[in-house]
Amino acid sequence: MSKSSEVERNVSIVIKTFERPHCVERLYHSIRHFYPQIPVIIADDSKTPLMVLGGAKILRLPYNSGLSFGRNRLLDAVNTKYFLLADDDFVFTDRTDLSVPFNILESTDFDIVGIELLYSGWKKRIYRGSYEKKGSVLFQYQEKPLGHHAGYPVFHYVLNCFMARTKTIQKSPWDEAIKIGHEHDDFFLRLKEKNVLITHTDQISIDHYHEMLGEYKKIRENTASYKELFFTKHHLTDMKEIGRGFPYWQRKLDSFLKFIKLQNIVNNMIRKHRLKGSGVL
C-alpha cells in the first residue's frame, strides 16, 4: 500500500467555512489535486451554505453558529483514526505531504502535529510555543519548546493547522460558548491541563491566502465579548506574546517591498504561480 493511500484511509480533512465559498472551493480542488480519495468534511454556517462540492460531505449549519460549534460538528462526523484541521483559506501545494505528520502520529504517542503555514505562499508564520501563567497574566513564548520527546520538540500550542488523533480531541472539543477569537487559546490551554502531547513539523507546509471581506469581515472582527468570556473563564486580566510571528529576514523584506510599493505585486505573482501548481488555476 502506498503512503498516500494509507493516509487517505486513515485521515479525514475537516474544514469550517463561513461566507467564503470561493476560498473553500479553491481549497477543496487543491486537496483533490494531491489526494483524490481522502475524505473531506465541510461545515458551513453561511447564510446560503454550500449544497454540493465534489465528493465532500457538507454539514449545513444554522447561520453564524460559530467556529467552535462548527468544528465540534466536524469532529462528530469524523470516523477515521486521525483528522487534519484546515481553515477555508488554505491551499495544498506539492509540499503538503500528509504522510509526514501521519508517520509521526503512527510512530509516537503525540496527539497533535502542527504544520507550517506560508502566508501569501512564502512568509513562514511562527506560532508554536509554550504557555506560562503569572498571576492573572498569560504569557505565550513563541518558539520555546518544553523539551523534546521521541526526538521531536514538545509545545503547548501550534497554529490551527494540524493533524490529530480523533479520539483525543473528541474528548476535549472546542468550547462552543467562545464562538471565535480566543477559541484557539482556550482549546490549547485545556489540552495543556490534560497533558496532551503536541509537536510541530516544518518538513511540510500549507499555503494561506487570508481574506477579510464583506459579511465574513464583519462577523470575524466582532470578538470582544468572546475575549472577555475567555479571560473570565481562565481568570486572566491580560495576555502577552513573547517572540515574533515571522522570521526577521521576512519582516525586513516584506517592509522593503511595501516601502517601494511592490508588496502586492510580488505577493500576487507568487500566489498565481503557486495556485497554478496546486491545480486551481
C-alpha positions in Angstrom: 0.0 0.0 0.0 1.4 3.4 -1.0 1.9 6.2 1.6 -0.8 8.3 0.0 -3.4 5.5 0.1 -2.5 4.8 3.7 -3.1 8.4 4.6 -6.3 8.5 2.6 -7.6 5.5 4.5 -6.8 6.9 8.0 -7.1 10.6 7.8 -10.1 12.9 7.2 -9.7 16.6 6.3 -12.1 18.8 8.2 -12.9 22.4 7.1 -15.0 25.0 8.8 -16.2 27.7 6.3 -18.2 30.9 6.6 -19.2 33.3 3.8 -16.2 32.5 1.7 -17.4 29.9 -0.9 -14.6 30.8 -3.4 -12.0 30.1 -0.7 -13.3 26.7 0.3 -13.8 25.7 -3.3 -10.2 26.6 -4.1 -9.0 24.6 -1.0 -11.1 21.6 -2.0 -9.8 21.5 -5.5 -6.2 21.8 -4.3 -6.8 18.8 -1.9 -8.2 16.7 -4.7 -5.2 17.6 -6.9 -2.9 15.8 -4.4 -5.3 13.4 -2.5 -8.1 12.3 -4.8 -9.6 9.8 -2.3 -9.1 11.4 1.1 -12.4 12.1 3.0 -13.2 15.8 3.1 -15.9 17.1 5.5 -17.0 20.8 5.4 -19.1 22.6 8.0 -20.8 25.7 6.6 -22.8 28.2 8.6 -23.1 30.8 5.9 -26.5 32.4 5.1 -26.5 30.2 2.0 -24.5 27.1 2.8 -22.9 25.0 0.1 -25.2 22.4 -1.4 -22.5 20.3 -3.1 -18.8 20.4 -3.7 -17.4 17.4 -5.5 -17.3 14.4 -3.2 -17.1 16.3 0.0 -19.5 15.7 2.9 -21.2 19.0 3.7 -22.7 19.8 7.1 -25.1 22.7 6.6 -25.3 24.5 10.0 -27.5 27.3 11.4 -26.3 30.8 10.3 -23.4 32.1 12.2 -23.4 29.3 14.7 -19.7 29.9 15.2 -16.3 28.4 14.6 -16.2 26.3 17.7 -19.7 24.9 17.1 -18.8 24.0 13.5 -15.5 22.3 14.4 -17.3 20.2 17.0 -19.8 19.1 14.4 -16.9 18.2 12.2 -15.4 16.1 15.0 -18.7 14.3 15.4 -18.6 13.4 11.7 -15.1 12.0 11.6 -14.8 8.2 11.6 -11.1 7.9 10.7 -8.2 7.4 13.2 -6.9 10.9 12.5 -8.1 14.2 11.1 -6.4 17.2 9.6 -7.8 20.6 10.6 -7.8 23.2 7.9 -9.2 26.7 7.5 -11.1 27.5 4.3 -8.5 30.0 3.0 -5.7 27.3 3.0 -4.3 25.8 -0.2 -2.5 22.5 -0.6 0.8 22.5 -2.5 3.4 20.0 -3.6 4.9 20.5 -0.2 1.8 19.3 1.6 2.9 15.8 2.2 0.5 14.5 4.8 2.5 11.3 5.3 4.9 13.3 7.4 2.6 14.2 10.3 0.8 10.8 9.8 4.0 8.9 10.4 4.8 10.9 13.5 1.4 10.1 15.0 1.8 6.4 14.0 5.3 6.0 15.4 5.0 8.1 18.6 2.4 8.9 21.3 2.0 12.5 20.2 -1.7 13.6 19.8 -1.2 16.6 17.6 1.3 17.5 14.9 1.3 21.2 13.8 2.1 22.0 10.2 4.0 25.0 8.8 1.8 27.8 7.2 3.1 30.0 4.4 1.3 33.4 4.3 0.9 34.6 0.8 2.7 31.5 -0.3 6.1 32.5 1.0 6.0 34.0 4.5 6.7 31.4 7.2 4.4 32.0 10.2 5.9 31.2 13.5 3.2 30.3 16.0 4.2 27.4 18.3 5.4 27.6 21.8 4.6 27.3 25.5 2.2 29.0 27.9 3.1 30.3 31.4 0.6 32.0 33.7 2.0 34.5 36.1 -0.7 35.8 38.4 -3.5 36.9 36.1 -1.4 37.3 33.0 -0.9 34.6 30.4 2.4 34.6 28.6 2.9 33.0 25.2 6.5 32.2 24.4 7.0 31.7 20.7 9.4 29.0 19.5 10.0 27.9 23.1 9.6 24.2 23.4 9.1 22.5 26.7 11.8 20.0 25.8 11.9 17.0 23.5 10.1 13.7 23.3 10.7 10.8 21.0 13.1 13.1 19.1 10.6 15.9 18.5 10.1 19.3 20.2 7.1 19.5 22.6 4.8 22.5 22.6 1.7 23.7 24.4 0.2 25.2 21.2 0.5 25.4 17.4 -1.5 27.0 14.6 -5.0 25.9 13.6 -3.3 23.8 11.0 -2.6 20.4 12.5 -3.2 16.6 12.2 -4.5 15.0 15.4 -5.8 11.8 16.9 -9.6 11.9 16.5 -10.5 10.2 19.8 -8.2 12.5 21.9 -9.8 15.7 20.5 -13.3 14.3 20.7 -12.7 14.0 24.5 -11.7 17.7 24.7 -13.5 19.6 21.9 -13.8 23.4 21.4 -15.8 25.5 23.8 -18.9 26.5 21.8 -19.6 29.5 24.1 -16.4 31.0 22.7 -17.5 31.2 19.1 -14.4 32.9 17.7 -11.4 34.9 18.7 -9.8 33.2 21.7 -11.3 29.8 21.0 -7.8 28.9 19.9 -6.1 29.7 23.2 -8.9 28.2 25.2 -8.6 24.9 23.2 -4.9 24.6 23.7 -4.9 25.7 27.4 -7.4 22.9 28.2 -5.2 20.4 26.3 -2.3 21.6 28.3 -4.2 20.8 31.5 -4.8 17.3 30.2 -1.1 16.8 29.3 -1.9 16.2 25.6 1.3 15.8 23.7 1.8 18.3 20.9 4.7 18.8 18.4 5.3 20.6 15.1 6.9 19.8 11.8 8.3 22.2 9.2 9.0 19.4 6.8 5.7 20.2 5.0 3.7 23.3 4.5 0.3 24.6 3.5 -0.3 28.0 1.8 -2.5 30.6 3.5 -4.2 33.4 1.5 -6.1 35.3 4.1 -9.2 37.3 3.1 -11.3 39.6 5.2 -14.2 40.8 3.1 -18.0 41.6 3.5 -20.0 39.6 5.9 -17.1 37.5 6.9 -15.1 40.6 8.0 -18.0 42.0 10.0 -18.5 38.8 12.0 -14.9 37.8 12.2 -13.8 41.1 13.8 -16.7 41.0 16.4 -14.7 39.1 19.1 -14.6 41.5 22.1 -17.3 39.6 24.0 -15.6 36.3 23.4 -12.3 37.7 24.6 -14.0 38.8 27.8 -15.5 35.3 28.2 -12.1 33.7 27.7 -10.4 36.0 30.2 -13.1 35.3 32.8 -13.0 31.6 32.3 -9.3 31.4 32.8 -9.1 34.2 35.5 -7.0 36.5 33.3 -6.5 40.2 33.0 -4.0 40.2 30.1 -2.1 38.2 27.6 1.4 38.9 26.4 3.2 37.3 23.4 6.9 36.9 23.7 8.6 36.5 20.3 7.9 37.4 16.7 5.4 35.9 14.4 7.6 35.9 11.3 11.4 35.4 10.8 13.5 38.6 10.9 14.5 38.5 7.2 11.0 38.0 6.1 9.8 41.0 8.1 12.5 43.2 6.7 11.9 42.0 3.1 8.2 42.5 3.4 8.7 46.0 4.8 11.0 46.9 2.0 8.6 45.6 -0.7 5.8 47.6 1.0 8.1 50.8 1.0 8.8 50.5 -2.7 5.2 49.7 -3.4 5.8 46.3 -4.8 4.4 44.2 -1.9 1.0 43.4 -3.6 2.6 42.8 -7.0 5.1 40.3 -5.6 2.5 38.6 -3.4 0.1 38.3 -6.4 2.9 36.9 -8.7 3.8 34.2 -6.1 0.1 33.5 -5.4 -0.6 33.0 -9.1 2.4 30.7 -9.6 1.6 28.6 -6.5 -2.1 28.3 -7.2 -1.3 27.1 -10.7 1.0 24.4 -9.3 -1.8 23.4 -6.9 -4.2 22.7 -9.8 -6.6 25.5 -9.0 -5.7 28.0 -11.8 
